[in-house]
Amino acid sequence: MADAEGQPKGEPLSFDPEDYSLVEILRPRGSALLVVDVQNDFLDPKGFFESRLGQPTEQMRSIIPHVQGLISAAHASGVPVIFTKGYEDVRFRKGPDVRRAIKWDEHDGDGSVNSESGTWGSEFYAVSPREGDTIVEKHRWSSFDGKDKKERSLKEILDQLGVRTLVVAGVVAETCIETTIRDGYNQGYFIVVPEHSVGSNDPKQLEARMAYWRAGFVGDVVDETEITQIWQNSIPIKPQEASEVK
């Protein structure tokens, strides 16, 4: 649910209208860490991107220690952690996404589909949700198109938790991260991008997106140390029971 101004419901944050500081925006009570598509086919050398497409995955693997650090800090500070798993199965696609499958000659079951559901490639890479975390499964790029085991959309989950700020980490910068950030911003969430926790197989695409985000058009780019310090210096708040492992 949302209030009359379209903002997510939940316990309101007492922002000073003269100073929407990072400390206020990143307060654990109103924040969530969103870990997007950290899966084998994207990051593992044996995964789809590197073994089938021949694309570099070193940079994406380099974000893992930073993402793991954010997950640990979020858990310690009572910040809800939400993981997404993206599936590219052709049978789940509609309209323009089917057109993309035709252009790329993708077919379920023959290895031509990235992160196909039920395969090793779709499983998490070097991250592991723990009890109390939430897993959202999606078939399109935006995390807002996915649902958890209770059939709740990401927005419904965030509203139930009273989240106003999304810290968005993961891959891939120019697809799932970009669309998630834009959708979140357009729905009224504050967006924080951890500086070293977003990956891409294309350095130029990553550089372009980071430059755009740093300019402040859809949020803030912030060093992971600053994010974790703000969380650690706040009183831990236990996440609501609505956030559970799928």
KOLDREN-92237 format. One record per residue: x, y, z of N, C-alpha, C in turn; residue number from 1. Coordinates in nm, 3 decimals. Example, Ala and Ser with C-alpha at 12.3 -4.5 7.8 and 13.67 -1.06 7.14 Angstrom:
// residues 2
1.319_-0.569_0.780_1.230_-0.450_0.780_1.320_-0.330_0.780_1 $
1.285_-0.225_0.708_1.367_-0.106_0.714_1.290_0.003_0.787_2 $
This chain:
// residues 246
0.084_-0.119_0.000_0.000_0.000_0.000_0.087_0.124_0.000_1 $
0.029_0.236_-0.045_0.103_0.361_-0.049_0.017_0.470_0.009_2 $
0.081_0.578_0.054_0.005_0.689_0.110_-0.048_0.779_0.000_3 $
-0.110_0.889_0.040_-0.176_0.977_-0.058_-0.078_1.038_-0.156_4 $
0.049_1.045_-0.118_0.149_1.104_-0.206_0.222_0.998_-0.287_5 $
0.176_0.873_-0.278_0.238_0.767_-0.356_0.362_0.708_-0.293_6 $
0.394_0.748_-0.169_0.512_0.696_-0.100_0.479_0.565_-0.032_7 $
0.577_0.474_-0.020_0.552_0.347_0.047_0.509_0.371_0.191_8 $
0.411_0.290_0.238_0.369_0.301_0.376_0.470_0.235_0.467_9 $
0.461_0.266_0.593_0.553_0.213_0.692_0.580_0.322_0.793_10 $
0.662_0.293_0.892_0.691_0.396_0.991_0.764_0.511_0.924_11 $
0.711_0.633_0.932_0.771_0.745_0.859_0.909_0.782_0.913_12 $
0.992_0.831_0.823_1.123_0.880_0.863_1.113_1.030_0.888_13 $
1.172_1.074_0.997_1.160_1.216_1.034_1.268_1.298_0.964_14 $
1.252_1.316_0.833_1.351_1.391_0.757_1.342_1.540_0.790_15 $
1.459_1.600_0.802_1.468_1.745_0.806_1.453_1.793_0.662_16 $
1.349_1.869_0.629_1.328_1.910_0.490_1.443_1.993_0.434_17 $
1.529_2.044_0.521_1.643_2.122_0.475_1.766_2.035_0.453_18 $
1.758_1.909_0.495_1.879_1.825_0.488_1.842_1.678_0.480_19 $
1.822_1.627_0.359_1.798_1.483_0.339_1.935_1.415_0.337_20 $
1.995_1.401_0.453_2.132_1.350_0.459_2.135_1.199_0.439_21 $
2.253_1.147_0.405_2.269_1.003_0.390_2.242_0.931_0.522_22 $
2.278_0.993_0.633_2.254_0.931_0.763_2.105_0.908_0.783_23 $
2.024_1.006_0.744_1.879_0.991_0.757_1.825_0.888_0.658_24 $
1.871_0.899_0.533_1.818_0.812_0.428_1.856_0.666_0.452_25 $
1.977_0.643_0.506_2.026_0.506_0.525_1.995_0.449_0.664_26 $
1.915_0.517_0.739_1.877_0.468_0.870_1.822_0.325_0.858_27 $
1.870_0.230_0.939_1.828_0.090_0.923_1.678_0.069_0.923_28 $
1.604_0.146_1.001_1.460_0.126_1.009_1.393_0.139_0.873_29 $
1.448_0.221_0.783_1.382_0.244_0.655_1.459_0.197_0.534_30 $
1.566_0.117_0.556_1.651_0.074_0.446_1.638_-0.075_0.419_31 $
1.675_-0.117_0.298_1.688_-0.258_0.263_1.804_-0.273_0.167_32 $
1.875_-0.385_0.178_1.981_-0.419_0.084_1.923_-0.514_-0.020_33 $
1.932_-0.476_-0.148_1.882_-0.558_-0.257_2.002_-0.613_-0.335_34 $
2.019_-0.746_-0.333_2.130_-0.812_-0.400_2.075_-0.877_-0.527_35 $
2.113_-0.822_-0.642_2.049_-0.856_-0.769_2.130_-0.959_-0.848_36 $
2.072_-1.075_-0.871_2.117_-1.173_-0.970_2.263_-1.215_-0.957_37 $
2.310_-1.235_-0.837_2.447_-1.285_-0.817_2.441_-1.436_-0.835_38 $
2.450_-1.481_-0.961_2.426_-1.619_-1.000_2.542_-1.675_-1.083_39 $
2.550_-1.808_-1.086_2.663_-1.875_-1.151_2.681_-1.836_-1.297_40 $
2.573_-1.830_-1.374_2.588_-1.803_-1.516_2.646_-1.666_-1.546_41 $
2.633_-1.573_-1.452_2.690_-1.441_-1.471_2.835_-1.433_-1.426_42 $
2.868_-1.495_-1.312_2.996_-1.471_-1.248_3.095_-1.585_-1.253_43 $
3.049_-1.708_-1.253_3.141_-1.821_-1.249_3.211_-1.837_-1.384_44 $
3.341_-1.868_-1.386_3.412_-1.889_-1.514_3.350_-2.000_-1.598_45 $
3.281_-2.095_-1.533_3.215_-2.202_-1.607_3.073_-2.165_-1.648_46 $
3.030_-2.044_-1.611_2.895_-2.001_-1.640_2.875_-1.954_-1.783_47 $
2.751_-1.916_-1.812_2.708_-1.881_-1.947_2.788_-1.766_-2.007_48 $
2.808_-1.660_-1.932_2.873_-1.541_-1.987_3.014_-1.571_-2.037_49 $
3.090_-1.645_-1.957_3.230_-1.667_-1.994_3.248_-1.791_-2.081_50 $
3.184_-1.902_-2.045_3.210_-2.027_-2.118_3.138_-2.031_-2.253_51 $
3.020_-1.970_-2.262_2.946_-1.977_-2.388_2.964_-1.851_-2.473_52 $
2.957_-1.734_-2.407_2.968_-1.608_-2.481_3.111_-1.558_-2.493_53 $
3.202_-1.612_-2.414_3.341_-1.567_-2.416_3.359_-1.427_-2.363_54 $
3.269_-1.384_-2.274_3.275_-1.248_-2.220_3.345_-1.248_-2.084_55 $
3.417_-1.141_-2.053_3.493_-1.136_-1.928_3.402_-1.126_-1.806_56 $
3.436_-1.198_-1.701_3.357_-1.195_-1.579_3.440_-1.157_-1.456_57 $
3.568_-1.123_-1.480_3.656_-1.091_-1.367_3.602_-0.974_-1.285_58 $
3.557_-0.868_-1.353_3.509_-0.751_-1.279_3.388_-0.786_-1.195_59 $
3.299_-0.871_-1.248_3.180_-0.909_-1.172_3.220_-0.989_-1.048_60 $
3.318_-1.077_-1.062_3.364_-1.151_-0.945_3.431_-1.060_-0.843_61 $
3.490_-0.951_-0.890_3.561_-0.861_-0.799_3.467_-0.791_-0.701_62 $
3.338_-0.787_-0.732_3.244_-0.718_-0.642_3.205_-0.807_-0.524_63 $
3.232_-0.937_-0.533_3.180_-1.031_-0.434_3.222_-0.997_-0.291_64 $
3.350_-0.969_-0.261_3.384_-0.936_-0.122_3.308_-0.814_-0.071_65 $
3.285_-0.716_-0.157_3.211_-0.597_-0.116_3.065_-0.630_-0.090_66 $
3.006_-0.711_-0.176_2.866_-0.751_-0.156_2.852_-0.833_-0.028_67 $
2.945_-0.926_-0.008_2.941_-1.007_0.114_2.954_-0.920_0.239_68 $
3.039_-0.817_0.232_3.054_-0.726_0.344_2.926_-0.650_0.373_69 $
2.858_-0.606_0.267_2.731_-0.535_0.286_2.625_-0.626_0.347_70 $
2.621_-0.751_0.301_2.524_-0.846_0.355_2.548_-0.866_0.505_71 $
2.674_-0.885_0.543_2.707_-0.904_0.685_2.670_-0.781_0.767_72 $
2.701_-0.663_0.714_2.670_-0.540_0.786_2.519_-0.520_0.799_73 $
2.446_-0.554_0.694_2.300_-0.542_0.699_2.242_-0.634_0.805_74 $
2.288_-0.760_0.805_2.240_-0.854_0.906_2.270_-0.804_1.047_75 $
2.389_-0.751_1.067_2.429_-0.705_1.200_2.350_-0.584_1.246_76 $
2.300_-0.506_1.150_2.231_-0.381_1.184_2.079_-0.391_1.171_77 $
2.029_-0.511_1.141_1.885_-0.526_1.130_1.826_-0.472_1.002_78 $
1.910_-0.456_0.899_1.862_-0.410_0.768_1.814_-0.531_0.688_79 $
1.691_-0.532_0.640_1.643_-0.646_0.561_1.730_-0.668_0.437_80 $
1.756_-0.795_0.406_1.834_-0.832_0.288_1.742_-0.908_0.193_81 $
1.735_-0.861_0.070_1.650_-0.922_-0.032_1.738_-0.963_-0.149_82 $
1.732_-1.090_-0.187_1.807_-1.142_-0.300_1.712_-1.164_-0.417_83 $
1.759_-1.137_-0.537_1.681_-1.174_-0.654_1.752_-1.284_-0.732_84 $
1.671_-1.368_-0.797_1.722_-1.468_-0.892_1.647_-1.445_-1.023_85 $
1.724_-1.417_-1.127_1.664_-1.392_-1.257_1.670_-1.514_-1.347_86 $
1.560_-1.546_-1.413_1.553_-1.659_-1.504_1.521_-1.608_-1.644_87 $
1.590_-1.662_-1.744_1.570_-1.617_-1.883_1.495_-1.718_-1.968_88 $
1.429_-1.815_-1.908_1.357_-1.917_-1.984_1.264_-1.852_-2.087_89 $
1.271_-1.902_-2.209_1.188_-1.846_-2.316_1.040_-1.865_-2.286_90 $
1.004_-1.975_-2.222_0.863_-2.003_-2.198_0.798_-1.904_-2.104_91 $
0.877_-1.829_-2.029_0.823_-1.730_-1.938_0.807_-1.592_-2.003_92 $
0.851_-1.577_-2.126_0.856_-1.445_-2.189_0.727_-1.411_-2.264_93 $
0.709_-1.280_-2.278_0.594_-1.229_-2.353_0.638_-1.112_-2.440_94 $
0.567_-1.091_-2.550_0.586_-0.974_-2.634_0.729_-0.947_-2.676_95 $
0.782_-0.828_-2.642_0.916_-0.791_-2.687_1.025_-0.883_-2.635_96 $
1.001_-0.948_-2.520_1.101_-1.041_-2.469_1.108_-1.167_-2.555_97 $
0.997_-1.204_-2.617_0.999_-1.315_-2.711_1.077_-1.275_-2.835_98 $
1.058_-1.152_-2.879_1.132_-1.100_-2.994_1.282_-1.107_-2.967_99 $
1.323_-1.075_-2.846_1.465_-1.082_-2.810_1.515_-1.226_-2.820_100 $
1.435_-1.323_-2.777_1.474_-1.463_-2.787_1.492_-1.505_-2.932_101 $
1.405_-1.456_-3.020_1.416_-1.488_-3.163_1.544_-1.428_-3.221_102 $
1.570_-1.303_-3.188_1.689_-1.235_-3.240_1.818_-1.302_-3.193_103 $
1.817_-1.353_-3.069_1.935_-1.413_-3.012_1.939_-1.565_-3.031_104 $
1.837_-1.620_-3.099_1.828_-1.764_-3.127_1.836_-1.844_-2.996_105 $
1.752_-1.808_-2.902_1.748_-1.875_-2.772_1.636_-1.979_-2.768_106 $
1.667_-2.094_-2.707_1.570_-2.202_-2.695_1.591_-2.272_-2.561_107 $
1.485_-2.293_-2.488_1.496_-2.362_-2.360_1.553_-2.502_-2.378_108 $
1.640_-2.541_-2.287_1.688_-2.678_-2.280_1.808_-2.713_-2.364_109 $
1.857_-2.617_-2.446_1.972_-2.651_-2.531_2.099_-2.574_-2.494_110 $
2.096_-2.507_-2.378_2.214_-2.434_-2.333_2.226_-2.293_-2.388_111 $
2.128_-2.250_-2.469_2.137_-2.118_-2.529_2.072_-2.010_-2.444_112 $
2.014_-2.050_-2.331_1.944_-1.956_-2.243_2.026_-1.932_-2.116_113 $
2.050_-1.808_-2.087_2.123_-1.769_-1.966_2.036_-1.790_-1.842_114 $
2.095_-1.841_-1.736_2.029_-1.861_-1.606_1.891_-1.924_-1.620_115 $
1.884_-2.033_-1.694_1.758_-2.105_-1.709_1.718_-2.168_-1.576_116 $
1.591_-2.159_-1.541_1.545_-2.208_-1.411_1.574_-2.358_-1.396_117 $
1.609_-2.397_-1.273_1.637_-2.537_-1.245_1.775_-2.583_-1.282_118 $
1.858_-2.495_-1.335_1.994_-2.533_-1.374_2.097_-2.479_-1.275_119 $
2.217_-2.538_-1.281_2.327_-2.489_-1.198_2.354_-2.342_-1.224_120 $
2.342_-2.299_-1.348_2.371_-2.161_-1.383_2.282_-2.059_-1.316_121 $
2.164_-2.101_-1.274_2.071_-2.006_-1.212_2.089_-1.996_-1.061_122 $
2.175_-2.081_-1.003_2.194_-2.080_-0.858_2.285_-1.965_-0.815_123 $
2.277_-1.931_-0.687_2.357_-1.820_-0.635_2.506_-1.850_-0.645_124 $
2.584_-1.744_-0.667_2.730_-1.754_-0.673_2.789_-1.681_-0.552_125 $
2.853_-1.753_-0.463_2.932_-1.698_-0.352_2.852_-1.613_-0.254_126 $
2.721_-1.620_-0.261_2.635_-1.559_-0.160_2.530_-1.663_-0.121_127 $
2.482_-1.654_0.002_2.386_-1.752_0.050_2.287_-1.686_0.145_128 $
2.162_-1.673_0.102_2.061_-1.616_0.192_2.050_-1.698_0.320_129 $
2.030_-1.630_0.431_2.012_-1.700_0.556_1.866_-1.686_0.601_130 $
1.832_-1.756_0.707_1.695_-1.748_0.757_1.661_-1.603_0.791_131 $
1.546_-1.559_0.744_1.505_-1.421_0.766_1.524_-1.334_0.644_132 $
1.607_-1.379_0.548_1.622_-1.305_0.423_1.507_-1.340_0.328_133 $
1.493_-1.260_0.224_1.387_-1.281_0.126_1.449_-1.309_-0.010_134 $
1.389_-1.401_-0.085_1.431_-1.428_-0.222_1.316_-1.394_-0.315_135 $
1.344_-1.309_-0.411_1.247_-1.270_-0.514_1.292_-1.332_-0.646_136 $
1.205_-1.407_-0.709_1.236_-1.469_-0.838_1.168_-1.390_-0.949_137 $
1.241_-1.368_-1.058_1.189_-1.282_-1.163_1.222_-1.339_-1.300_138 $
1.142_-1.297_-1.399_1.162_-1.342_-1.537_1.185_-1.225_-1.632_139 $
1.199_-1.107_-1.576_1.235_-0.989_-1.654_1.349_-0.919_-1.582_140 $
1.402_-0.814_-1.642_1.522_-0.752_-1.585_1.496_-0.679_-1.454_141 $
1.385_-0.609_-1.442_1.361_-0.531_-1.321_1.324_-0.621_-1.204_142 $
1.384_-0.592_-1.088_1.350_-0.667_-0.968_1.206_-0.643_-0.926_143 $
1.148_-0.533_-0.971_1.009_-0.502_-0.937_0.910_-0.590_-1.013_144 $
0.957_-0.671_-1.107_0.871_-0.763_-1.179_0.868_-0.902_-1.115_145 $
0.945_-0.922_-1.008_0.952_-1.053_-0.946_0.858_-1.069_-0.828_146 $
0.853_-1.193_-0.774_0.769_-1.223_-0.658_0.842_-1.320_-0.567_147 $
0.804_-1.319_-0.438_0.862_-1.412_-0.343_0.772_-1.533_-0.327_148 $
0.799_-1.620_-0.230_0.724_-1.744_-0.216_0.579_-1.720_-0.176_149 $
0.551_-1.602_-0.123_0.414_-1.567_-0.087_0.341_-1.492_-0.198_150 $
0.405_-1.489_-0.316_0.349_-1.421_-0.432_0.341_-1.270_-0.411_151 $
0.427_-1.217_-0.327_0.434_-1.072_-0.307_0.534_-1.011_-0.404_152 $
0.498_-0.901_-0.463_0.592_-0.827_-0.547_0.696_-0.761_-0.458_153 $
0.806_-0.715_-0.520_0.908_-0.645_-0.443_0.848_-0.523_-0.375_154 $
0.764_-0.450_-0.444_0.704_-0.330_-0.384_0.618_-0.366_-0.263_155 $
0.543_-0.474_-0.272_0.462_-0.516_-0.158_0.550_-0.553_-0.040_156 $
0.660_-0.621_-0.067_0.752_-0.657_0.041_0.809_-0.532_0.107_157 $
0.855_-0.438_0.025_0.915_-0.315_0.078_0.814_-0.234_0.158_158 $
0.693_-0.227_0.108_0.589_-0.151_0.179_0.558_-0.215_0.315_159 $
0.552_-0.347_0.320_0.524_-0.415_0.446_0.637_-0.395_0.546_160 $
0.758_-0.383_0.496_0.874_-0.361_0.584_0.893_-0.213_0.620_161 $
0.819_-0.125_0.555_0.838_0.018_0.580_0.965_0.073_0.519_162 $
1.011_0.012_0.409_1.137_0.053_0.346_1.116_0.175_0.258_163 $
1.206_0.270_0.272_1.206_0.389_0.188_1.332_0.401_0.104_164 $
1.438_0.329_0.143_1.566_0.340_0.075_1.615_0.202_0.032_165 $
1.653_0.191_-0.095_1.708_0.067_-0.148_1.857_0.085_-0.174_166 $
1.938_-0.001_-0.113_2.080_-0.010_-0.145_2.092_-0.124_-0.246_167 $
2.127_-0.092_-0.370_2.119_-0.188_-0.480_2.258_-0.234_-0.522_168 $
2.284_-0.364_-0.509_2.412_-0.424_-0.547_2.387_-0.542_-0.639_169 $
2.491_-0.584_-0.713_2.479_-0.703_-0.795_2.512_-0.680_-0.941_170 $
2.450_-0.758_-1.028_2.478_-0.755_-1.172_2.346_-0.767_-1.249_171 $
2.344_-0.729_-1.373_2.445_-0.664_-1.455_2.409_-0.516_-1.462_172 $
2.508_-0.427_-1.458_2.484_-0.285_-1.444_2.387_-0.228_-1.545_173 $
2.405_-0.265_-1.673_2.328_-0.199_-1.779_2.193_-0.264_-1.805_174 $
2.164_-0.376_-1.739_2.035_-0.441_-1.760_1.956_-0.447_-1.630_175 $
1.977_-0.550_-1.550_1.893_-0.568_-1.431_1.914_-0.462_-1.324_176 $
2.038_-0.415_-1.307_2.062_-0.309_-1.209_1.998_-0.178_-1.256_177 $
2.025_-0.142_-1.380_1.972_-0.017_-1.435_1.820_-0.012_-1.429_178 $
1.753_-0.118_-1.475_1.606_-0.115_-1.477_1.549_-0.116_-1.336_179 $
1.613_-0.188_-1.245_1.567_-0.189_-1.105_1.580_-0.052_-1.042_180 $
1.695_0.013_-1.064_1.717_0.145_-1.007_1.615_0.245_-1.060_181 $
1.593_0.244_-1.190_1.498_0.339_-1.248_1.356_0.313_-1.198_182 $
1.317_0.186_-1.193_1.182_0.154_-1.144_1.166_0.195_-0.998_183 $
1.267_0.168_-0.917_1.260_0.206_-0.777_1.252_0.356_-0.757_184 $
1.335_0.428_-0.828_1.334_0.574_-0.819_1.199_0.630_-0.862_185 $
1.145_0.577_-0.972_1.017_0.627_-1.022_0.901_0.596_-0.929_186 $
0.920_0.495_-0.843_0.815_0.461_-0.747_0.835_0.529_-0.612_187 $
0.933_0.618_-0.605_0.948_0.701_-0.486_1.047_0.652_-0.383_188 $
1.129_0.553_-0.416_1.229_0.506_-0.321_1.360_0.584_-0.338_189 $
1.428_0.609_-0.226_1.563_0.662_-0.232_1.654_0.547_-0.278_190 $
1.746_0.578_-0.369_1.836_0.478_-0.424_1.979_0.509_-0.384_191 $
2.047_0.408_-0.330_2.189_0.420_-0.298_2.263_0.306_-0.369_192 $
2.365_0.343_-0.447_2.444_0.245_-0.521_2.580_0.231_-0.452_193 $
2.613_0.116_-0.395_2.745_0.096_-0.335_2.852_0.096_-0.445_194 $
2.954_0.175_-0.425_3.048_0.209_-0.531_3.119_0.090_-0.594_195 $
3.151_-0.012_-0.515_3.229_-0.125_-0.565_3.149_-0.255_-0.570_196 $
3.018_-0.245_-0.564_2.934_-0.364_-0.551_2.839_-0.385_-0.668_197 $
2.868_-0.320_-0.780_2.789_-0.339_-0.902_2.883_-0.386_-1.012_198 $
2.842_-0.490_-1.086_2.930_-0.547_-1.186_2.872_-0.550_-1.325_199 $
2.961_-0.567_-1.423_2.922_-0.579_-1.564_3.030_-0.655_-1.639_200 $
2.991_-0.722_-1.747_3.088_-0.785_-1.836_3.143_-0.686_-1.938_201 $
3.090_-0.564_-1.937_3.131_-0.460_-2.031_3.178_-0.337_-1.954_202 $
3.310_-0.314_-1.944_3.363_-0.202_-1.865_3.309_-0.066_-1.909_203 $
3.288_-0.046_-2.039_3.238_0.082_-2.086_3.095_0.106_-2.040_204 $
3.014_0.001_-2.043_2.877_0.014_-1.996_2.874_0.046_-1.846_205 $
2.958_-0.022_-1.769_2.964_0.003_-1.626_3.008_0.145_-1.597_206 $
3.111_0.190_-1.667_3.162_0.326_-1.646_3.056_0.430_-1.677_207 $
2.982_0.408_-1.786_2.877_0.503_-1.825_2.766_0.509_-1.720_208 $
2.724_0.392_-1.671_2.616_0.390_-1.570_2.662_0.453_-1.440_209 $
2.783_0.421_-1.396_2.831_0.478_-1.271_2.844_0.630_-1.280_210 $
2.887_0.680_-1.395_2.897_0.825_-1.413_2.759_0.889_-1.404_211 $
2.660_0.825_-1.463_2.523_0.877_-1.459_2.468_0.876_-1.318_212 $
2.490_0.764_-1.247_2.440_0.755_-1.109_2.513_0.852_-1.018_213 $
2.644_0.868_-1.041_2.720_0.962_-0.958_2.670_1.106_-0.975_214 $
2.620_1.135_-1.094_2.566_1.270_-1.119_2.440_1.295_-1.039_215 $
2.382_1.192_-0.981_2.269_1.210_-0.891_2.133_1.209_-0.955_216 $
2.123_1.162_-1.080_1.994_1.166_-1.148_1.892_1.070_-1.085_217 $
1.936_0.956_-1.034_1.843_0.860_-0.976_1.885_0.814_-0.836_218 $
1.976_0.885_-0.773_2.017_0.845_-0.640_2.158_0.889_-0.607_219 $
2.225_0.810_-0.523_2.360_0.841_-0.476_2.451_0.721_-0.495_220 $
2.576_0.747_-0.531_2.680_0.645_-0.531_2.764_0.667_-0.406_221 $
2.774_0.564_-0.322_2.835_0.580_-0.190_2.932_0.465_-0.165_222 $
3.047_0.496_-0.107_3.143_0.392_-0.072_3.083_0.297_0.032_223 $
3.113_0.168_0.017_3.057_0.068_0.107_3.091_0.095_0.253_224 $
3.211_0.147_0.278_3.251_0.176_0.415_3.158_0.277_0.480_225 $
3.120_0.378_0.405_3.031_0.480_0.460_2.893_0.421_0.489_226 $
2.845_0.336_0.398_2.715_0.273_0.420_2.718_0.189_0.548_227 $
2.819_0.103_0.560_2.824_0.014_0.677_2.846_0.092_0.807_228 $
2.921_0.201_0.802_2.941_0.281_0.922_2.811_0.344_0.968_229 $
2.732_0.392_0.873_2.602_0.451_0.908_2.513_0.345_0.972_230 $
2.512_0.226_0.912_2.430_0.119_0.969_2.480_0.079_1.108_231 $
2.610_0.065_1.123_2.666_0.019_1.249_2.649_0.121_1.361_232 $
2.642_0.249_1.325_2.628_0.353_1.425_2.483_0.379_1.462_233 $
2.391_0.303_1.399_2.249_0.315_1.430_2.208_0.202_1.523_234 $
2.098_0.222_1.593_2.046_0.118_1.682_1.989_0.005_1.597_235 $
2.035_-0.119_1.614_1.983_-0.229_1.534_1.833_-0.245_1.551_236 $
1.765_-0.265_1.440_1.622_-0.289_1.439_1.598_-0.427_1.379_237 $
1.529_-0.514_1.451_1.504_-0.648_1.399_1.407_-0.641_1.282_238 $
1.441_-0.702_1.165_1.351_-0.700_1.050_1.218_-0.766_1.084_239 $
1.111_-0.721_1.022_0.981_-0.781_1.042_0.979_-0.923_0.987_240 $
0.893_-1.003_1.041_0.887_-1.143_1.002_0.843_-1.163_0.858_241 $
0.794_-1.054_0.794_0.750_-1.066_0.656_0.864_-1.100_0.563_242 $
0.989_-1.075_0.606_1.104_-1.107_0.524_1.153_-1.246_0.558_243 $
1.135_-1.342_0.465_1.170_-1.480_0.492_1.242_-1.540_0.373_244 $
1.314_-1.647_0.399_1.381_-1.718_0.290_1.278_-1.791_0.207_245 $
1.294_-1.779_0.074_1.208_-1.854_-0.018_1.253_-1.998_-0.021_246 $
